[in-house]
Amino acid sequence: MKVAFVSSEVFPFSKTGGLADVSGSLPIALNKLGVEIIIITPFYDTIHRRKFRFNEEITTQITVTINGRKEKAGVVSSLLPGTDVKVFFIKNDYYFNRNNIYTQDNDEDERFIFFSLAALEFLKSAFEPDIIHVNDWQTSLIPYYLKNNFSASFPNTGSLLTIHNIGYQGIFPPQTLDKAGVNPSFFYPKGPAEFYGNFNFLKMGIVFADKLNTVSPTYAKEILTSEFGSGLEGVLKERKKDLSGILNGVDYVEWNPISDLFIVQNYDVNSIDKKILNKEYLFDLFELKFNPDIPLIGMVSRLVYQKGIDLLIDAIPHLMEDDLTLVILGNGQEEYENALLSLAERYPNKLKVVGHYNNVLAHQIEAAADAFLMPSRYEPCGLNQIYSLKYGAVPIVRKTGGLADTIIDASEKNKNKNPNGFCFSKYSSQALVRAVNRALKTFQVKTAWNQLMINGMLMDFSWKNSAKSYLNLYNQIANEKRKS
């Protein structure tokens, strides 16, 4: 099986979120299963040129016709660190030297049309895949191109589209149709390319990809509803038989308390008592009075609509009435940042807010926290709750998407199911506070709390099983292509 994995960001080269983590981990797991896989991604100017070893630019230039003009691309190659998985970078200074992976520039549509076309032009001469695996809106035109503009070049190649977050669709004015070279016959009310009068990249991918998947089983069901489908639930229902959910795995090399280089005291499920030294360190770092009997709740999150920050802001005054300490790390929407920082000033001895992302501190919070809070409005998969399980930070989550698939509520009815956290269903600050209060009561019963920690730390969410599910999808697509 030969697979080209195409993504707009790949850790450790480029990252804004979970897509990068998946793109840097899943191909490694697939490679271990015998898949011949390469990764294709843009060569952004934000990629550290000295940190990684790159082969010299391939001299054969790729030419792409876009928006009525010809643009050239070079290709630079490297390996995912510590592996033999090849990464090919599409290089074009005009489109990818912007100081940011994603921009608010007027030609944001062009940037990823160009990337998609350049990736296909590169594959024509360098690698003939059985499957092209595309991810999110930035690469969602590739399934269309495979069945139209490039059908002669890839007659036996199938496509899989993974939707990591349906809230981001790549919606642009109708003029994007011409830039992309899409047949105008596909642009009509409710047609493949049309979305409320605009052009929609993700919708094109949903219509033309051979198979679709999301990053958790529950999210695959949720996006078929008007509450979670972001306007695409109708077209997704038409593709329901081709839609599945595969839970993301996590990188236990990067996120594991026994080997984590960023924390002051390593530990595992057999030395769980050492975890408290990380808690003591974090209290000292934030100049807080340390009390081992008062629970520390951590939160590492983008401060955006999706993550339930409005609930958190409403809940904090009520939470501050209890014996707990809350540490929040993250940035995002300015109004959320300002509201949380204002609350931190109001409760200086119980609430600390760091309004920017810091990877080292993220690891330290996971290692120090007794509990970890994720009150998401929706959560396609979520990774932090999985990291928290491994670090013995008991998750408190809203029951949605991947959070519902990974966290088993510590209720009486689940006592024989190895519960590992606390869940609430209703999207309200009152429900959040009740879930936290349940956690606080359980925290006072050390044997019960330790069992929750142990249950979580023993769970395995590595990529091994998820990669097998992706390989099964690839085989389904390949078999269907052979029959057609």
CORCORUR-V686416 format. One record per backbone hydrogen bond with DSSP energy under -1.0 kcal/mol. CO is the residue of the C=O (numbers start at 1). NH is the residue of the N-H. If there is no record, write none. Layout:
# CORCORUR-V686416
<<CO NH> <CO NH>>
This chain:
# CORCORUR-V686416
<<1 36> <2 130> <2 131> <3 38> <4 133> <5 40> <10 13> <10 14> <18 22> <19 23> <20 11> <20 24> <22 26> <25 29> <26 30> <27 31> <28 32> <30 35> <31 34> <35 37> <36 3> <38 5> <39 88> <40 7> <41 90> <42 44> <44 47> <48 52> <62 73> <64 71> <66 69> <69 66> <71 64> <73 62> <74 91> <75 58> <76 89> <77 55> <78 87> <80 83> <85 80> <86 39> <87 78> <88 41> <89 76> <90 43> <91 74> <92 96> <93 97> <96 45> <105 108> <107 111> <108 112> <109 113> <110 114> <111 115> <112 116> <113 117> <114 118> <115 119> <116 120> <117 121> <118 122> <119 123> <120 124> <122 126> <123 127> <130 158> <131 4> <132 160> <133 6> <134 162> <136 139> <137 140> <139 142> <141 145> <142 146> <143 147> <145 150> <148 151> <150 154> <154 157> <158 132> <159 211> <160 134> <161 213> <162 136> <165 168> <169 202> <170 201> <172 199> <173 176> <174 177> <175 179> <176 180> <177 182> <183 186> <184 187> <186 193> <188 191> <193 200> <195 198> <198 195> <199 172> <200 204> <201 205> <202 206> <203 207> <204 208> <205 209> <211 161> <212 244> <213 163> <214 246> <215 248> <216 220> <217 221> <218 222> <219 223> <221 224> <222 225> <225 229> <229 232> <232 236> <233 237> <234 238> <237 240> <239 242> <240 243> <242 212> <244 214> <251 255> <256 259> <256 260> <257 267> <268 271> <271 274> <272 275> <274 277> <275 278> <275 279> <276 280> <277 281> <278 282> <279 283> <280 284> <281 285> <282 286> <283 288> <284 287> <291 294> <295 325> <296 370> <296 371> <297 327> <298 373> <299 329> <302 304> <303 333> <304 307> <305 308> <306 377> <306 378> <308 312> <309 313> <310 314> <311 315> <312 316> <315 319> <316 320> <318 321> <319 322> <322 324> <325 297> <326 352> <327 299> <328 354> <329 301> <331 303> <333 337> <334 338> <335 339> <336 340> <337 341> <338 342> <339 343> <340 344> <341 345> <342 346> <343 347> <347 350> <347 351> <350 326> <352 328> <354 330> <358 362> <359 363> <360 364> <361 365> <362 366> <363 367> <364 368> <365 369> <370 394> <371 298> <372 396> <374 398> <379 402> <383 387> <384 388> <385 389> <386 390> <387 391> <388 393> <389 392> <394 372> <395 422> <396 374> <397 424> <398 400> <400 403> <401 405> <402 406> <403 407> <408 420> <408 421> <409 411> <411 414> <412 415> <414 417> <421 410> <422 397> <424 399> <426 428> <428 432> <429 433> <430 434> <431 435> <432 436> <433 437> <434 438> <435 439> <436 440> <437 441> <438 442> <439 443> <442 445> <445 449> <446 450> <447 451> <448 452> <449 453> <450 454> <451 455> <452 456> <453 457> <454 458> <456 459> <461 250> <463 467> <464 468> <465 469> <466 470> <467 471> <468 472> <469 473> <470 474> <471 475> <472 476> <473 477> <474 478> <475 479> <476 480> <477 481> <478 482> <479 483> <480 484>>
